[in-house]
Amino acid sequence: MTNRTEQAIKLKQVFIKCLDLLSQHCEEPPLEMDEKQKKQDHQHAQLGFHPKIGIRHLKWMCFRGCELIDEAFVDPKGVASKLEKANRWLGFVQGAIWTHGYTSIDVLKKWNTPTSTNM
């Protein structure tokens, strides 16, 4: 297995852990991100944060992050950029999870720590 493949597998595992944790706090499905919803999310961001909308958006980011990882290996030229984007999104999701007080920095560090010594 290549380093990028191992990185992608680990990324996906962490997105799934984040999604599981978020699902414990909001059973509603992820937001469907059509253009109308994107506009509404922007308006919510300007007016103040509503926790359920935020959690549903984070759940969507977890699903979409996993899709980005899958897409990265369909287009070999885009592997690095898609994995970088997925990493940025994961950082955002984990920051929001920590901000909500759903878990600690120590737990998030453990999730992100490679289990293999050659990663």
The 8 nearest C-alpha neighbors of each residue, nearest first, counted from 0:
[[1, 4, 5, 2, 3, 6, 118, 117],
 [2, 0, 4, 3, 5, 6, 118, 117],
 [1, 3, 5, 4, 118, 6, 0, 117],
 [4, 2, 6, 5, 1, 7, 0, 78],
 [3, 5, 7, 1, 6, 2, 8, 0],
 [4, 6, 8, 2, 7, 3, 9, 1],
 [7, 5, 3, 9, 4, 8, 10, 2],
 [8, 6, 10, 4, 5, 9, 3, 11],
 [7, 9, 5, 11, 10, 6, 4, 12],
 [8, 10, 12, 6, 11, 7, 5, 13],
 [11, 9, 7, 13, 12, 8, 6, 14],
 [10, 12, 14, 8, 9, 13, 65, 7],
 [13, 11, 9, 15, 10, 14, 8, 16],
 [12, 14, 16, 10, 15, 11, 110, 17],
 [13, 15, 11, 17, 61, 16, 12, 18],
 [14, 16, 18, 12, 13, 17, 19, 11],
 [17, 15, 13, 19, 18, 14, 20, 12],
 [18, 16, 14, 20, 15, 19, 21, 13],
 [17, 19, 15, 21, 16, 20, 58, 22],
 [20, 18, 16, 22, 17, 21, 15, 23],
 [19, 21, 17, 23, 18, 22, 16, 24],
 [22, 20, 18, 24, 23, 19, 17, 25],
 [23, 21, 25, 19, 24, 26, 20, 18],
 [22, 24, 21, 20, 25, 19, 26, 18],
 [25, 23, 22, 21, 26, 20, 54, 101],
 [26, 24, 22, 27, 23, 21, 51, 54],
 [25, 27, 22, 28, 24, 23, 21, 55],
 [26, 28, 25, 29, 55, 22, 51, 30],
 [29, 27, 30, 26, 55, 58, 25, 59],
 [30, 28, 55, 59, 58, 56, 31, 27],
 [31, 29, 55, 56, 32, 59, 28, 58],
 [32, 30, 33, 29, 36, 59, 28, 56],
 [31, 33, 36, 30, 37, 34, 35, 59],
 [32, 34, 36, 35, 31, 37, 38, 30],
 [33, 35, 37, 36, 38, 32, 39, 31],
 [36, 34, 38, 37, 33, 39, 32, 40],
 [37, 35, 39, 38, 33, 34, 32, 40],
 [38, 36, 40, 34, 39, 35, 32, 41],
 [37, 39, 41, 35, 36, 40, 42, 34],
 [40, 38, 36, 42, 41, 37, 43, 35],
 [41, 39, 43, 37, 42, 38, 36, 44],
 [40, 42, 44, 38, 39, 43, 37, 45],
 [41, 43, 39, 45, 44, 40, 46, 38],
 [44, 42, 40, 46, 45, 41, 47, 39],
 [43, 45, 41, 42, 47, 46, 48, 40],
 [44, 46, 42, 43, 47, 41, 48, 40],
 [47, 45, 43, 44, 42, 48, 41, 49],
 [46, 48, 44, 43, 45, 49, 42, 50],
 [47, 49, 44, 43, 50, 53, 46, 52],
 [48, 50, 52, 51, 53, 47, 43, 44],
 [49, 51, 53, 52, 54, 48, 55, 99],
 [52, 50, 54, 53, 49, 55, 25, 27],
 [51, 53, 55, 50, 54, 49, 56, 30],
 [52, 54, 50, 56, 51, 55, 49, 57],
 [55, 53, 57, 51, 56, 52, 50, 58],
 [54, 56, 29, 58, 52, 30, 57, 53],
 [55, 57, 59, 53, 54, 58, 30, 52],
 [58, 56, 60, 54, 59, 55, 92, 53],
 [59, 57, 55, 61, 29, 60, 56, 18],
 [58, 60, 29, 56, 62, 57, 61, 30],
 [59, 61, 57, 63, 58, 62, 64, 56],
 [62, 60, 64, 58, 14, 59, 63, 18],
 [63, 61, 59, 65, 64, 60, 58, 66],
 [62, 64, 66, 60, 65, 61, 59, 67],
 [65, 63, 61, 67, 85, 66, 62, 60],
 [64, 66, 68, 62, 63, 67, 11, 61],
 [67, 65, 63, 69, 68, 64, 70, 62],
 [68, 66, 70, 64, 65, 69, 81, 71],
 [67, 69, 71, 65, 66, 70, 82, 7],
 [68, 70, 66, 71, 67, 72, 65, 73],
 [71, 69, 67, 73, 72, 68, 66, 74],
 [72, 70, 78, 68, 81, 69, 73, 74],
 [71, 73, 74, 70, 75, 69, 78, 68],
 [72, 74, 70, 71, 75, 69, 78, 77],
 [73, 75, 72, 77, 76, 71, 70, 78],
 [76, 74, 78, 77, 72, 73, 71, 79],
 [77, 75, 74, 78, 79, 71, 80, 72],
 [76, 78, 75, 74, 80, 79, 71, 81],
 [79, 77, 71, 75, 81, 80, 76, 72],
 [78, 80, 82, 81, 77, 83, 71, 76],
 [79, 81, 83, 77, 82, 78, 84, 71],
 [80, 82, 84, 78, 83, 71, 79, 67],
 [83, 81, 85, 79, 84, 80, 68, 86],
 [84, 82, 86, 80, 81, 85, 79, 87],
 [83, 85, 81, 87, 86, 82, 80, 88],
 [84, 86, 82, 88, 64, 83, 87, 89],
 [87, 85, 83, 89, 84, 88, 82, 90],
 [88, 86, 84, 90, 89, 85, 83, 91],
 [87, 89, 91, 85, 90, 86, 92, 84],
 [88, 90, 92, 86, 91, 87, 93, 85],
 [89, 91, 87, 93, 88, 92, 94, 86],
 [90, 92, 88, 94, 89, 93, 95, 87],
 [93, 91, 89, 95, 94, 90, 57, 88],
 [92, 94, 96, 90, 95, 91, 89, 97],
 [95, 93, 91, 97, 92, 96, 90, 98],
 [94, 96, 98, 92, 97, 93, 99, 91],
 [97, 95, 93, 99, 94, 98, 101, 92],
 [96, 98, 100, 94, 95, 99, 102, 101],
 [99, 97, 95, 100, 96, 94, 101, 93],
 [100, 98, 96, 97, 101, 95, 102, 94],
 [99, 101, 97, 98, 102, 96, 103, 95],
 [102, 100, 99, 96, 97, 103, 20, 98],
 [103, 101, 100, 97, 106, 96, 104, 107],
 [104, 102, 105, 106, 97, 107, 100, 101],
 [103, 105, 107, 106, 108, 97, 102, 109],
 [106, 104, 108, 103, 107, 109, 102, 110],
 [107, 105, 109, 103, 108, 104, 110, 102],
 [106, 108, 110, 104, 109, 105, 111, 103],
 [109, 107, 105, 111, 106, 110, 104, 112],
 [110, 108, 106, 112, 111, 107, 105, 113],
 [109, 111, 107, 108, 112, 13, 106, 16],
 [112, 110, 108, 109, 113, 107, 13, 9],
 [111, 113, 109, 110, 108, 114, 107, 115],
 [114, 112, 115, 118, 111, 116, 9, 110],
 [113, 115, 112, 116, 118, 9, 117, 111],
 [116, 114, 113, 117, 118, 112, 5, 9],
 [115, 117, 118, 114, 113, 112, 5, 2],
 [118, 116, 115, 2, 113, 114, 5, 1],
 [117, 116, 115, 2, 113, 5, 6, 114]]
